């Protein structure tokens, strides 16, 4: 609620991002537009204190079935880190060359970075969309959005019936995509393209195919202009019917690639490198474009020689293809070795050694993000010197080393700064302070050699190699750098998810707590026991909400619900999770039974993490986990439950995608454990941490 005629604060922010704002005062109603799904009677009743709460609850319930809510839920399922590409076109083709062009575009988009990171969505109709979908051999990359009663003859993709009729399907389709590609088309294409373009989505018409894609049927005229980031060579084949089909397909690929998030490009390259060399480490070399110190180049070359001799068979070395430090490092290796130089599309590093690699990125700033997201270990040298050969006063700083180090350190990668080279690597220009602290896998002597100006270059170079090798060895005991960081930051606490006995640490709406609940309690609405009873006692309101009851239909299901209405005394966010029943396991244990038990527990924790990702990431940065099964329900696993729980927590985390893992790593995650079992879980967690600790906890 807000007073006065104008919008400010939260209401203005919400309205700006097209959220539904329900004003509980008559004055503010004048500053807002009534949502289409809200009736005139409901809107006028919001200013009536006697009926407003009931009306709000009614509106919220109805909102869940609107196209906007359907699109929001589907986007969440697809993953916000994925690029959603919607293909549109006529149901019957009017031009002879359109089918060949659609197939060529599909071939380009389904391969490489775009194909492995994007999700392609159709409306399940014949014509352009069907031709496109049938070219994909990975069903998981194509989603066909359908309405009730719609027949879809596609042999490819996953079918989802989410809409009640064609009109609602078109509206949801226009809300879900990041990028819309159109070929030919009529009224439906024009309508969806207009809606998508109006909300800021990218719309690319292949003008050479005619009809709606040339501006007919209400197609948005602004979308017909050449994007500034496409060259004339890339744009022209999209408009010229006589241009080669392959050139037009390349133009579409260039458009989509430019809009591909750096995180997607980095993940694709990581997957490729890991498939080439299982268990490999990705070591990134970051440094200034020019050498500031007299002996810096010699130090870089000695370090490169030592890393090449000791780790070249188990690591990939990555640069950004820049001059200075990175070039001096790369050119100490042999041609065709495992040195990758990341370059923007159409560019070359100019290095005589290593392999230049494009990853679908067109700007250097975006490439810095890819570079900061790909590595396990970052070695920094100098960095931050002013741009320009004479470095005049007031010239801008080259802050790429600092930006990369911050991004790498934030996501849990290891940063090894050669402090003796000074500048950014010596701690200047905002270099992350935590990265300057000695890690646990390094000795004090090794770490001091990185910063000692008096130490022989050989000794400093050897210290870098020893630290990198020790780090790689520690990672191998746990898995990825993200997994090692997750284990290291996981903290057991001896109090409940709803606080301690003195009502301290009670959760609020910035906290997400986990409620392990039996399936029969959810379905019957009866009072639970144990942790679930503590949660219900804290909330003190109607149980269970219809949305929770509808979502929890079987064991291992999980559902996030925000308890913030007046009906609840305690206000917080709860992930209700139906735990597996280990008591049902009888008879002698077997390997198959043990595997099933671990998989069940892993699945429910995975579902909990996915639900946490759906919470408001701007405010919900605290997650309180619990052991989902107590010793009374653990059956034959009572004694090893602490060790099993820690193991499956790590396994569940490893199943998340990069964006979901990053959200976990930038949040505070604790495991709330009762006094009786606290020491057992603490010991199990410490044992796991000793196998993969990267740095001391923040």
Beta strands, then each sheet from edge to edge (+ up, - down):
strand 1: 83-89
strand 2: 118-122
strand 3: 142-147
strand 4: 158-163
strand 5: 179-183
strand 6: 202-205
strand 7: 281-287
strand 8: 315-319
strand 9: 339-343
strand 10: 355-358
strand 11: 377-381
strand 12: 414-418
strand 13: 491-493
strand 14: 511-517
strand 15: 558-563
strand 16: 572-578
strand 17: 622-626
strand 18: 668-672
sheet 1: 4+ 3+ 2+ 1+ 5+ 6+
sheet 2: 10+ 9+ 8+ 7+ 11+ 12+
sheet 3: 13+ 18+ 17+ 14+ 16+ 15-
end
